[in-house]
Amino acid sequence: MHSGRAEEAEAEFRRLVESKSEDAGLRLDLAHCFFQQGKYSPALVIVEDLVAKRDTPAAAHLLHSRLQIQRGDAEFAVTEYRSAISADPSLKDPELEARLGIGSEASSSVSDGRIRE
């Protein structure tokens, strides 16, 4: 997303969220917009609120996993990734799995978010 377009999208999602504050989909879209701009803190605030509730969209757990990677918490990122794909297998992301060390070969230095010794 180009910088100008991302800012426009952010402004639009903010307006929509203000009018429909309980709409999880809109809030998740705003969090994605923040994430794509590198605004991880505001994205995390939104996503943590979403994942604390029942009937959380699986995509919220996936974004939470990505945000945990940014924070350096690979182990929690693995937990959130597994929650996401358990709820919606279509969210499976081989590239993210590789970053998290999920399903990697025994020779990998990372396994399930932990560095092998």
PEGI-V224037 format. One line per field, one symbol per residue. ss: DSSP state (H for helix, E for strand, L for the rest). psi: psi as a letter, one per 40 degrees, with the letter a starting at -180 (. if undefined). burial: I if it has 9 or more other ideal C-beta (glycine too) atoms within 8 Angstrom, else O. Layout:
ss: ???
psi: ???
burial: ???
This chain:
ss: LLHHHHHHHHHHHHHHHHHLLLLHHHHHHHHHHHHHLLLHHHHHHHHHHHHLLLLLLHHHHHHHHHHHHHHLLHHHHHHHHHHHHHHLHHHLLHHHHHHHLLLLLLLLLEELLEELL
psi: hidddddddddddddddddgdehdddddddddddddeegdddddddddddeeiifhhdddddddddddddeegddddddddddddddgdeehgddddddefheiideiehhfehhi.
burial: OOOOOIIOIIOOIIOIIOOOOOIIOIIIIIIIIIIOIOOIOIIIOIIIIIIOOOOIOIIIIIIIIIIIIOOOOIIIIIOIIIIIIOOOOOIOOOOIIIOIIIOIOOOIOIOOIIOOO
